[in-house]
Structure formats: structure tokens, C-alpha cells
């Protein structure tokens, strides 16, 4: 089972200060709109999302169907198959993808320490 590209989505207090901080670490803007209070920063295959005022806690994010450059993969595990696997393992899901659909969908779960995990398929 492949979960796709990994990134961490950070809830930041000041997106402008965070942008400069991550640029100083060698990251550059990959996607997003600072005017809409979100940026995706990239350094090699490391991705950090900066989000101001959109959610409270940091989120571990996986994107089935994408590589770290948001290129569509020829072969990947669909979010619904991942969801079925997790349910078969008796892992509680906070939000589920609709099993009767295809294409883009997402699901949310929490790890044992309460960290939010978003599995967000865009293709």
C-alpha cells in the first residue's frame, strides 16, 4: 500500500515570517497563494505546507496518486483502498471517503497520540 507524497501542514501564526524562516532553511515556494494565507514550500523532496488561520493543529498529509512534485503517478493505491485496509485493521476513521465514488477524495484519522493524518487524493 502506497500513501503517495508526504508533507506536513503547519498551522502558522504569521505566514510571512514562516515563509522567510523556511526560505532561510533552503525551501522555496512551490505552490499556494500568500494572499490566501497558504503556501507549499519545497526543498528537494521535502514539502512543508504553511497555513495561517485555516486549522488549529499541524497535520501529516499524504497524497495518493502524486509524487512530491505534484506529478500524477501512473500507478497508485486509491484512497478508498487505503480506507478499506485501515477499516479491516479496525483503525477508527474521523472522516471517510465515499466508497461509491472514484477520483478525488479524502479521509482523516488520528494516530495514537492525537496527531491528525489527512489522506488527500487529488486525482
N, C-alpha and C positions, 0 to 999 in steps of 0.2 A: 504494500500500500504506500503510495507516494502522496505526500501532502502538498507538494508544489513549493513555490518560492516562499521563503520565510522573511518576515520583517517584524520589527517591534514598533507598535504605535504608541507614542508617548503623549500623555496629556501635559501640555506645557503652559506655563503662566504667561510668558511673553515670547511669542513666536519669532520676533525679530532678534532678541537676544539668543534664543536657542539656535536659530539659523546661523548666526555668527559663530557661536560656540562649536557647532558641528562642522562648519567650514574650516575652522581652525584645527579640527581633528582630521581634516583631509576629505571630508564629504563635500559633495556638490549637489545642487538642486537637480533632481531627476524628473519630478512631476509635481503637480499641485499649483495652488494659487495663494500666495501670501495674503492677498486682499480678502480671500475667503477663509483665512485662518488655518490653512493646512498646506504642508509641504512634504514631499517624499525626498529624502536625502540619500545619496548613494556613494559608497566608497568600495570599489571592486564589486564583490557580490553581496556586500552588507547593505541592508536597507533599514533606514530609520524614518518612521513617519512622525511628523510634528503636528499636533492638533491642539489648537487653543480654543477652549470653551465648548468642545464637542462631546466629551465624555470625562468621567471622573478619574478612572484608574487606567494604568497602562494595559495594553492588550498585545498578546502574542498573536500574530496573524500569519496564516498560511493561505496561499493562492493556488489551488489545483488548476492545472492547465497552463500555468505561466512559469517561465524561468525568471531569474532575478532582474532581467531587463524588460519584463512585461511582454516577452515574445511568446506567442501561443506554441504550446508543445504538441507534437504530433500524437503522442500517446500519454495519457494521464489517468489517474483514478478520479472518477466523478465524485463530487461532494456527497451524492446520495449513497454511493457505495461505501464511502468512508463512514457516513452516518449509520448505515446498516451494520458495519463492522463494530462500531462503538456500542450500538444498542445490543448487539449479540454478546458483547463483553460486559453488559449491564452498567455501562457508563451513562450517568444521567446527563441529558442534554437540556440546556436552558432554553434554546430556541432551535427549531428544526427546519430543515429544507423540506419543501413539499415533494413527496415521493412520486407524485403524479405529473411532474414537470420534467423538462430537460433544459440544458443550458445553464445560464447564470442562476446561482442560488447560494445561500449561506446558512451556516449553523453556528451556534455559540455553546460553549461548555466551560466549566471551571475545573482547574486542576485541584488536587487535594488541599492546596494552600490558599485557594480562592482566587488565583490568577485567572483572568479571562483569556480564553482562547477563541479566536474567530477563524473559521474556515470559510473563506470567501472566494467563490468561483465566479470569474467574470466571463468565461467562455462557455 
